[in-house]
C-alpha cells in the first residue's frame, strides 16, 4: 500500500470515528443543571423536561455526585440503598476546618496572620431516566432530589455560620484564649448538625424521602 493510499484510509477511519462519536453525543440525554439560591423553600422543579439527568449544585460546597439507575421506584430505591455510605443516607454534607497562626500555642503569637482552612462537600444522587420514562416517576424523583438538596443546603449554611464565628474569634481574641474558643465553636457546629437532623428526621419532614 502506498503512503498516499494509507493516508487516505486513515482519513476515512478518522471521519468514521468522528461520525460515530457525534452520533453517541447526540443520543446522550441532556443534563439539567440547577443551582440552589438562599431561598427558605425547596426549589420548584415540576416544569423540567422529562428527559435528561437532574444535577443540583449547592453554592459554597464541593459537589460529589453518585449515579443510580432504575426504571421503577423499587429499582431506584434499591440502587440508592446499595450506594449508601456516610451513615447510610441518600445525601451527605461533610465539612472540615483547621486553624493555625505564627506562634501557635504560645502567649506571644500573631493572630493577625492566622489562617482558617475550611472545606464543605455535599454528596447527592444522580439518576438517568431511561428512554420513555414515566413522567410521574421523573416528577417524583425531581421533587425528591430538590428536597434532599434543600436539606443538605441547611447543613452547608450551618457550617458557614460556624466558620464565620471562628473568623470573628480570630479577630477579637487574645493568643491565650483563641484556641479554646475555636474548639467551643467546633463542638457547637457538630451539635447544630445533629440537632438539625433530629428536627427534620434527616430531611424526611422536608420531603427528602424516596419514595
C-alpha beads as a LAMMPS data file, in Angstrom:
LAMMPS data file: protein, C-alpha beads

211 atoms
210 bonds

1 atom types
1 bond types

-500.0 500.0 xlo xhi
-500.0 500.0 ylo yhi
-500.0 500.0 zlo zhi

Masses

1 110.0

Atoms # bond

1 1 1 0.000 0.000 0.000
2 1 1 1.395 3.376 -0.976
3 1 1 1.783 6.155 1.545
4 1 1 -0.957 8.201 -0.181
5 1 1 -3.378 5.275 -0.045
6 1 1 -2.531 4.724 3.611
7 1 1 -3.176 8.393 4.433
8 1 1 -6.489 8.274 2.578
9 1 1 -7.501 5.174 4.550
10 1 1 -6.549 6.808 7.841
11 1 1 -8.564 9.901 6.947
12 1 1 -11.634 7.763 6.236
13 1 1 -11.212 5.932 9.532
14 1 1 -10.870 9.231 11.363
15 1 1 -14.035 10.587 9.760
16 1 1 -15.882 7.373 10.579
17 1 1 -14.859 7.546 14.245
18 1 1 -15.822 11.222 14.348
19 1 1 -19.269 10.458 12.956
20 1 1 -19.759 7.628 15.473
21 1 1 -18.693 9.904 18.326
22 1 1 -21.067 12.650 17.220
23 1 1 -23.874 10.125 16.921
24 1 1 -23.443 8.910 20.503
25 1 1 -23.077 12.506 21.723
26 1 1 -26.374 13.325 20.006
27 1 1 -28.028 10.327 21.691
28 1 1 -26.800 11.359 25.160
29 1 1 -29.676 12.869 27.150
30 1 1 -29.187 16.455 28.346
31 1 1 -28.146 17.409 31.865
32 1 1 -30.431 19.846 33.652
33 1 1 -28.173 21.821 35.997
34 1 1 -29.812 23.723 38.839
35 1 1 -28.043 25.923 41.396
36 1 1 -29.878 26.484 44.658
37 1 1 -30.308 30.009 45.947
38 1 1 -30.670 31.199 49.528
39 1 1 -34.442 30.740 49.485
40 1 1 -36.162 29.364 52.568
41 1 1 -38.078 26.941 50.366
42 1 1 -37.077 23.933 48.244
43 1 1 -36.681 24.586 44.500
44 1 1 -39.659 24.126 42.185
45 1 1 -38.672 21.501 39.602
46 1 1 -42.026 20.359 38.246
47 1 1 -41.552 22.256 34.979
48 1 1 -38.344 20.441 33.963
49 1 1 -38.441 18.231 30.846
50 1 1 -38.984 14.526 31.470
51 1 1 -35.778 13.558 29.664
52 1 1 -32.294 14.226 30.921
53 1 1 -30.390 13.997 34.166
54 1 1 -31.019 16.450 37.009
55 1 1 -27.876 17.783 38.674
56 1 1 -28.217 20.202 41.598
57 1 1 -25.402 22.418 42.821
58 1 1 -25.241 24.000 46.274
59 1 1 -23.213 27.232 46.487
60 1 1 -20.133 27.261 48.737
61 1 1 -19.824 23.466 48.633
62 1 1 -17.912 20.982 46.553
63 1 1 -20.300 18.550 44.876
64 1 1 -19.841 14.783 44.770
65 1 1 -22.458 13.007 42.649
66 1 1 -23.070 9.276 42.551
67 1 1 -25.068 7.678 39.759
68 1 1 -28.106 5.482 40.299
69 1 1 -30.198 3.610 37.758
70 1 1 -33.608 2.014 37.529
71 1 1 -36.911 2.331 35.682
72 1 1 -39.232 1.853 38.666
73 1 1 -39.456 3.269 42.174
74 1 1 -38.322 -0.059 43.654
75 1 1 -35.286 -0.319 41.343
76 1 1 -34.192 3.242 42.061
77 1 1 -34.633 2.742 45.808
78 1 1 -32.541 -0.422 45.654
79 1 1 -29.788 1.433 43.765
80 1 1 -29.825 4.220 46.333
81 1 1 -29.514 1.739 49.183
82 1 1 -26.593 -0.044 47.540
83 1 1 -24.798 3.266 47.034
84 1 1 -25.057 4.348 50.663
85 1 1 -22.117 5.410 52.732
86 1 1 -21.546 8.055 55.419
87 1 1 -24.158 6.670 57.795
88 1 1 -26.498 5.126 55.256
89 1 1 -28.268 8.201 53.904
90 1 1 -29.061 9.248 50.335
91 1 1 -27.344 12.612 50.782
92 1 1 -24.497 13.741 52.993
93 1 1 -22.766 17.002 53.866
94 1 1 -19.300 16.919 55.345
95 1 1 -17.110 19.783 56.464
96 1 1 -13.613 20.227 57.796
97 1 1 -11.902 23.147 59.461
98 1 1 -8.393 23.733 60.756
99 1 1 -6.580 26.799 62.027
100 1 1 -3.046 27.960 62.660
101 1 1 -1.051 31.133 63.222
102 1 1 2.551 32.196 63.886
103 1 1 3.429 31.390 67.482
104 1 1 0.540 28.937 67.851
105 1 1 0.386 27.559 71.384
106 1 1 2.202 30.466 72.989
107 1 1 1.056 33.689 74.652
108 1 1 3.183 35.660 72.193
109 1 1 1.559 34.925 68.840
110 1 1 0.329 36.779 65.777
111 1 1 -3.401 36.260 65.345
112 1 1 -3.452 38.890 62.619
113 1 1 -1.661 36.344 60.413
114 1 1 -3.933 33.443 61.383
115 1 1 -5.259 31.072 58.721
116 1 1 -8.601 29.301 58.836
117 1 1 -8.832 26.474 56.320
118 1 1 -12.459 25.452 55.655
119 1 1 -13.975 22.854 53.329
120 1 1 -17.565 21.771 52.684
121 1 1 -18.603 18.870 50.449
122 1 1 -22.050 17.551 49.565
123 1 1 -22.842 14.096 48.172
124 1 1 -26.038 13.745 46.153
125 1 1 -27.518 11.056 43.901
126 1 1 -27.902 11.482 40.145
127 1 1 -30.450 9.403 38.250
128 1 1 -30.505 8.977 34.492
129 1 1 -34.125 8.393 33.447
130 1 1 -34.409 5.651 30.828
131 1 1 -35.883 6.440 27.444
132 1 1 -39.657 6.883 27.583
133 1 1 -39.503 7.115 31.382
134 1 1 -42.827 7.547 33.137
135 1 1 -43.472 11.266 33.599
136 1 1 -44.860 10.727 37.107
137 1 1 -41.679 8.890 38.137
138 1 1 -39.458 11.673 36.798
139 1 1 -41.516 14.265 38.656
140 1 1 -41.335 12.220 41.860
141 1 1 -37.547 11.981 41.543
142 1 1 -37.061 15.656 40.735
143 1 1 -39.144 16.749 43.718
144 1 1 -37.324 14.323 45.985
145 1 1 -33.885 15.416 44.799
146 1 1 -34.791 19.083 45.167
147 1 1 -35.941 18.478 48.737
148 1 1 -32.836 16.421 49.515
149 1 1 -30.567 19.160 48.163
150 1 1 -32.527 21.726 50.169
151 1 1 -31.908 19.688 53.333
152 1 1 -28.189 19.416 52.617
153 1 1 -28.083 23.149 51.931
154 1 1 -29.230 23.602 55.533
155 1 1 -26.115 21.745 56.691
156 1 1 -23.982 23.945 54.433
157 1 1 -25.494 27.094 55.915
158 1 1 -24.879 25.847 59.456
159 1 1 -21.239 25.182 58.593
160 1 1 -20.817 28.633 57.076
161 1 1 -22.309 30.233 60.168
162 1 1 -19.831 28.352 62.343
163 1 1 -16.907 29.348 60.144
164 1 1 -17.994 32.994 60.384
165 1 1 -17.985 32.760 64.195
166 1 1 -14.479 31.346 64.052
167 1 1 -13.283 34.201 61.884
168 1 1 -14.717 36.660 64.399
169 1 1 -12.934 34.869 67.244
170 1 1 -9.616 35.183 65.445
171 1 1 -10.293 38.883 65.053
172 1 1 -11.360 39.567 68.648
173 1 1 -9.415 37.123 70.834
174 1 1 -6.043 37.062 72.503
175 1 1 -3.388 34.435 71.962
176 1 1 -4.108 32.577 75.197
177 1 1 -7.860 32.207 74.569
178 1 1 -8.323 31.857 70.795
179 1 1 -7.741 28.107 70.528
180 1 1 -10.138 27.252 73.345
181 1 1 -12.863 29.494 71.905
182 1 1 -12.449 27.954 68.455
183 1 1 -12.856 24.470 69.892
184 1 1 -16.050 25.561 71.649
185 1 1 -17.487 26.711 68.320
186 1 1 -16.333 23.452 66.716
187 1 1 -18.365 21.499 69.259
188 1 1 -21.350 23.786 68.724
189 1 1 -21.199 23.147 64.980
190 1 1 -21.293 19.398 65.473
191 1 1 -24.237 19.704 67.843
192 1 1 -26.055 22.006 65.400
193 1 1 -25.788 19.359 62.667
194 1 1 -27.119 16.666 64.995
195 1 1 -29.975 18.887 66.156
196 1 1 -30.899 19.834 62.580
197 1 1 -31.064 16.168 61.532
198 1 1 -33.115 15.292 64.608
199 1 1 -35.576 18.124 63.951
200 1 1 -36.016 17.176 60.280
201 1 1 -35.575 13.398 60.645
202 1 1 -32.625 13.664 58.274
203 1 1 -34.698 15.631 55.770
204 1 1 -37.806 13.436 55.779
205 1 1 -40.009 16.215 57.174
206 1 1 -38.727 18.444 54.335
207 1 1 -39.787 15.957 51.668
208 1 1 -36.357 14.346 51.227
209 1 1 -37.769 10.821 51.153
210 1 1 -37.957 8.421 48.222
211 1 1 -40.474 7.085 47.534

Bonds

1 1 1 2
2 1 2 3
3 1 3 4
4 1 4 5
5 1 5 6
6 1 6 7
7 1 7 8
8 1 8 9
9 1 9 10
10 1 10 11
11 1 11 12
12 1 12 13
13 1 13 14
14 1 14 15
15 1 15 16
16 1 16 17
17 1 17 18
18 1 18 19
19 1 19 20
20 1 20 21
21 1 21 22
22 1 22 23
23 1 23 24
24 1 24 25
25 1 25 26
26 1 26 27
27 1 27 28
28 1 28 29
29 1 29 30
30 1 30 31
31 1 31 32
32 1 32 33
33 1 33 34
34 1 34 35
35 1 35 36
36 1 36 37
37 1 37 38
38 1 38 39
39 1 39 40
40 1 40 41
41 1 41 42
42 1 42 43
43 1 43 44
44 1 44 45
45 1 45 46
46 1 46 47
47 1 47 48
48 1 48 49
49 1 49 50
50 1 50 51
51 1 51 52
52 1 52 53
53 1 53 54
54 1 54 55
55 1 55 56
56 1 56 57
57 1 57 58
58 1 58 59
59 1 59 60
60 1 60 61
61 1 61 62
62 1 62 63
63 1 63 64
64 1 64 65
65 1 65 66
66 1 66 67
67 1 67 68
68 1 68 69
69 1 69 70
70 1 70 71
71 1 71 72
72 1 72 73
73 1 73 74
74 1 74 75
75 1 75 76
76 1 76 77
77 1 77 78
78 1 78 79
79 1 79 80
80 1 80 81
81 1 81 82
82 1 82 83
83 1 83 84
84 1 84 85
85 1 85 86
86 1 86 87
87 1 87 88
88 1 88 89
89 1 89 90
90 1 90 91
91 1 91 92
92 1 92 93
93 1 93 94
94 1 94 95
95 1 95 96
96 1 96 97
97 1 97 98
98 1 98 99
99 1 99 100
100 1 100 101
101 1 101 102
102 1 102 103
103 1 103 104
104 1 104 105
105 1 105 106
106 1 106 107
107 1 107 108
108 1 108 109
109 1 109 110
110 1 110 111
111 1 111 112
112 1 112 113
113 1 113 114
114 1 114 115
115 1 115 116
116 1 116 117
117 1 117 118
118 1 118 119
119 1 119 120
120 1 120 121
121 1 121 122
122 1 122 123
123 1 123 124
124 1 124 125
125 1 125 126
126 1 126 127
127 1 127 128
128 1 128 129
129 1 129 130
130 1 130 131
131 1 131 132
132 1 132 133
133 1 133 134
134 1 134 135
135 1 135 136
136 1 136 137
137 1 137 138
138 1 138 139
139 1 139 140
140 1 140 141
141 1 141 142
142 1 142 143
143 1 143 144
144 1 144 145
145 1 145 146
146 1 146 147
147 1 147 148
148 1 148 149
149 1 149 150
150 1 150 151
151 1 151 152
152 1 152 153
153 1 153 154
154 1 154 155
155 1 155 156
156 1 156 157
157 1 157 158
158 1 158 159
159 1 159 160
160 1 160 161
161 1 161 162
162 1 162 163
163 1 163 164
164 1 164 165
165 1 165 166
166 1 166 167
167 1 167 168
168 1 168 169
169 1 169 170
170 1 170 171
171 1 171 172
172 1 172 173
173 1 173 174
174 1 174 175
175 1 175 176
176 1 176 177
177 1 177 178
178 1 178 179
179 1 179 180
180 1 180 181
181 1 181 182
182 1 182 183
183 1 183 184
184 1 184 185
185 1 185 186
186 1 186 187
187 1 187 188
188 1 188 189
189 1 189 190
190 1 190 191
191 1 191 192
192 1 192 193
193 1 193 194
194 1 194 195
195 1 195 196
196 1 196 197
197 1 197 198
198 1 198 199
199 1 199 200
200 1 200 201
201 1 201 202
202 1 202 203
203 1 203 204
204 1 204 205
205 1 205 206
206 1 206 207
207 1 207 208
208 1 208 209
209 1 209 210
210 1 210 211
